[in-house]
């Protein structure tokens, strides 16, 4: 039996573009010919429940019908849109062509990737060709995401369990409680694209906002057309 050598650690201060690119390209994305899908959507929080129908079109726009409460309708549509937007296939050059990537330290989460150039100030961590941490500046706030487990589709990975925290970019003070996500993905019938079938969102209490748990389920999934 031949044992493959362990990958060499990336030296701090060195260019780690190739390693970061490998992790970026290992993410699961939909084929360019994605035609959309639809099914039944269910939202639950405590003893509250709402059910409707949904479609995500080839243009990635989500339509939700049958849920009259605006806040719940918006929450379901938002989850569908957020998942879809992360499945768009964009080349590494399109997304990161104006950035540089320098290795920082390596810890249990992975090797730090320090971004320079257009998105200077952003940071990532990578481990075994998986992006295990994202620290990005978005619209005047900072979001930090830690990926704890993944789903292997055979054509790239999907994050299964992860946490998300928003913070003030200047002070680092939290903006809202920590949210923990647990996602379940399934392939559509006929070896179709992998799509979200369930998302559980657990949010910690923050200020006057109590802790909460929401469940989004997407069932009877079928490709459009």
C-alpha positions as CSV (number, residue, x, y, z in Angstrom):
1,X,0.0,0.0,0.0
2,X,1.3,3.4,-1.0
3,X,0.7,6.2,1.5
4,X,0.4,9.6,-0.1
5,X,2.6,12.2,1.6
6,X,0.9,14.8,3.7
7,X,0.6,18.2,1.9
8,X,3.4,20.5,2.9
9,X,2.3,23.4,5.2
10,X,2.2,26.7,3.4
11,X,4.9,29.0,4.8
12,X,3.6,32.2,6.4
13,X,4.2,35.2,4.1
14,X,4.3,33.1,0.9
15,X,2.0,33.4,-2.1
16,X,-0.9,30.9,-1.6
17,X,-3.0,31.7,-4.6
18,X,-2.8,28.2,-6.0
19,X,-4.0,26.6,-2.7
20,X,-6.8,29.1,-2.4
21,X,-7.8,28.7,-6.0
22,X,-8.0,24.9,-5.5
23,X,-10.4,25.4,-2.5
24,X,-12.5,28.0,-4.5
25,X,-12.8,25.6,-7.5
26,X,-13.7,22.7,-5.2
27,X,-17.0,24.4,-4.2
28,X,-20.1,22.8,-5.7
29,X,-21.8,25.0,-8.3
30,X,-24.6,24.5,-10.8
31,X,-23.9,23.8,-14.4
32,X,-24.4,26.8,-16.7
33,X,-27.5,25.1,-18.2
34,X,-29.4,25.2,-14.8
35,X,-33.1,25.3,-15.7
36,X,-34.7,25.9,-12.3
37,X,-36.7,23.8,-9.9
38,X,-39.7,24.0,-7.6
39,X,-41.7,22.2,-4.9
40,X,-43.4,22.6,-1.6
41,X,-41.9,24.9,1.2
42,X,-42.5,24.6,4.9
43,X,-41.5,27.1,7.6
44,X,-41.6,26.2,11.3
45,X,-40.7,28.2,14.4
46,X,-41.9,26.8,17.8
47,X,-45.6,26.0,17.4
48,X,-45.9,28.3,14.3
49,X,-46.1,26.7,10.8
50,X,-46.6,27.9,7.3
51,X,-46.7,26.0,4.0
52,X,-46.7,27.0,0.4
53,X,-45.2,26.4,-3.0
54,X,-42.1,27.8,-4.6
55,X,-40.0,28.0,-7.7
56,X,-36.4,29.0,-8.4
57,X,-36.2,30.0,-12.0
58,X,-33.3,29.6,-14.4
59,X,-32.6,33.3,-13.6
60,X,-32.2,32.3,-9.9
61,X,-35.2,34.4,-8.9
62,X,-37.3,32.7,-6.2
63,X,-41.1,32.9,-6.2
64,X,-43.1,31.8,-3.2
65,X,-46.9,31.3,-3.2
66,X,-49.4,30.4,-0.5
67,X,-47.6,32.1,2.4
68,X,-49.5,35.3,3.3
69,X,-47.5,36.5,6.3
70,X,-45.0,38.9,4.7
71,X,-42.2,38.3,7.2
72,X,-42.4,34.5,6.7
73,X,-42.8,34.9,2.9
74,X,-39.7,37.1,2.8
75,X,-37.7,34.7,5.0
76,X,-38.4,31.6,2.8
77,X,-37.7,33.5,-0.4
78,X,-34.5,34.9,1.1
79,X,-33.1,31.4,2.0
80,X,-33.8,30.2,-1.5
81,X,-32.1,33.2,-3.1
82,X,-29.1,33.0,-0.8
83,X,-28.5,29.3,-1.6
84,X,-29.0,29.9,-5.4
85,X,-26.6,32.9,-5.6
86,X,-23.9,30.7,-4.0
87,X,-24.4,28.0,-6.7
88,X,-23.5,30.4,-9.6
89,X,-20.4,29.3,-11.4
90,X,-18.0,32.2,-11.8
91,X,-14.3,31.6,-12.7
92,X,-11.6,32.3,-10.2
93,X,-10.4,35.2,-12.4
94,X,-13.9,36.8,-12.5
95,X,-14.2,36.7,-8.7
96,X,-10.6,37.2,-7.5
97,X,-8.6,38.4,-10.5
98,X,-7.9,41.7,-8.8
99,X,-6.8,40.2,-5.5
100,X,-3.6,38.8,-4.1
101,X,-3.4,36.0,-1.5
102,X,-0.7,35.6,1.1
103,X,-0.5,32.8,3.7
104,X,-0.7,33.6,7.4
105,X,-0.6,31.2,10.3
106,X,-2.0,27.7,10.3
107,X,-4.3,26.5,13.1
108,X,-6.9,23.7,13.6
109,X,-9.3,25.6,11.3
110,X,-6.8,25.8,8.5
111,X,-4.2,28.1,6.9
112,X,-5.0,31.8,6.9
113,X,-5.3,33.5,3.5
114,X,-4.8,37.2,3.7
115,X,-6.3,39.1,0.8
116,X,-4.7,42.1,-0.8
117,X,-5.8,44.2,-3.8
118,X,-9.4,45.0,-4.5
119,X,-10.8,43.1,-1.5
120,X,-8.0,44.0,0.9
121,X,-9.0,43.4,4.5
122,X,-10.8,40.2,3.7
123,X,-9.4,36.9,5.1
124,X,-10.1,33.2,4.7
125,X,-8.9,29.9,6.0
126,X,-8.5,26.8,3.9
127,X,-7.9,23.2,4.8
128,X,-8.0,20.1,2.5
129,X,-9.2,22.2,-0.4
130,X,-12.2,23.5,1.6
131,X,-12.7,27.1,2.6
132,X,-13.2,26.7,6.3
133,X,-13.5,30.3,7.3
134,X,-14.7,33.5,5.6
135,X,-14.1,37.0,7.0
136,X,-15.5,39.5,4.5
137,X,-16.5,43.2,4.5
138,X,-20.0,43.6,3.0
139,X,-21.9,46.8,2.9
140,X,-20.3,48.4,5.9
141,X,-20.3,45.4,8.1
142,X,-18.1,42.3,8.6
143,X,-19.4,38.8,8.4
144,X,-17.3,35.9,9.7
145,X,-18.4,32.3,8.8
146,X,-16.8,29.1,10.1
147,X,-17.6,25.9,8.2
148,X,-17.6,22.9,10.5
149,X,-18.7,20.1,8.2
150,X,-19.4,19.6,4.5
151,X,-21.4,17.5,2.1
152,X,-19.4,15.8,-0.8
153,X,-21.5,15.8,-4.0
154,X,-18.8,14.1,-6.0
155,X,-18.5,17.3,-8.0
156,X,-17.5,19.6,-5.2
157,X,-18.4,20.3,-1.6
158,X,-21.3,22.1,0.0
159,X,-21.2,23.5,3.5
160,X,-23.4,21.4,5.8
161,X,-22.9,23.0,9.3
162,X,-21.5,26.4,9.9
163,X,-21.8,29.5,12.0
164,X,-22.2,33.2,11.0
165,X,-21.5,36.3,13.0
166,X,-21.9,40.0,11.9
167,X,-19.7,42.7,13.5
168,X,-18.7,46.3,13.3
169,X,-15.7,46.6,11.0
170,X,-14.1,49.3,13.1
171,X,-14.6,48.0,16.6
172,X,-15.2,44.3,16.1
173,X,-18.4,44.6,18.3
174,X,-21.0,42.0,17.5
175,X,-24.0,43.1,15.4
176,X,-26.6,40.5,16.4
177,X,-26.3,37.1,17.9
178,X,-24.3,34.2,16.5
179,X,-26.3,32.1,14.0
180,X,-25.8,28.4,13.5
181,X,-26.9,26.8,10.2
182,X,-27.4,23.1,9.4
183,X,-28.1,22.5,5.7
184,X,-29.2,19.3,4.0
185,X,-28.8,19.0,0.3
186,X,-30.2,16.4,-2.2
187,X,-29.8,15.9,-5.9
188,X,-32.9,16.5,-8.0
189,X,-34.4,13.4,-9.8
190,X,-32.5,12.3,-12.9
191,X,-29.0,13.2,-11.6
192,X,-30.1,16.8,-11.5
193,X,-28.3,19.6,-9.6
194,X,-28.0,19.4,-5.8
195,X,-30.5,21.7,-4.0
196,X,-31.4,22.6,-0.5
197,X,-34.0,20.3,1.2
198,X,-33.7,21.6,4.7
199,X,-32.1,24.4,6.6
200,X,-32.2,24.8,10.4
201,X,-31.2,28.2,11.7
202,X,-30.5,28.6,15.4
203,X,-29.8,32.2,16.6
204,X,-28.4,33.1,20.0
205,X,-30.0,35.9,22.0
206,X,-28.7,39.4,21.5
207,X,-29.8,42.5,23.4
208,X,-33.6,42.5,23.4
209,X,-33.8,39.8,20.7
210,X,-34.4,36.3,22.2
211,X,-32.8,33.2,20.9
212,X,-34.7,31.5,18.1
213,X,-34.8,28.4,15.9
214,X,-36.3,28.4,12.4
215,X,-36.7,25.3,10.2
216,X,-37.1,25.7,6.4
217,X,-38.0,22.5,4.5
218,X,-38.2,22.1,0.7
219,X,-40.1,19.0,-0.4
220,X,-41.5,17.3,-3.5
221,X,-38.5,18.8,-5.4
222,X,-38.7,18.6,-9.2
223,X,-36.8,20.3,-12.0
224,X,-38.7,22.8,-14.1
225,X,-39.6,22.1,-17.7
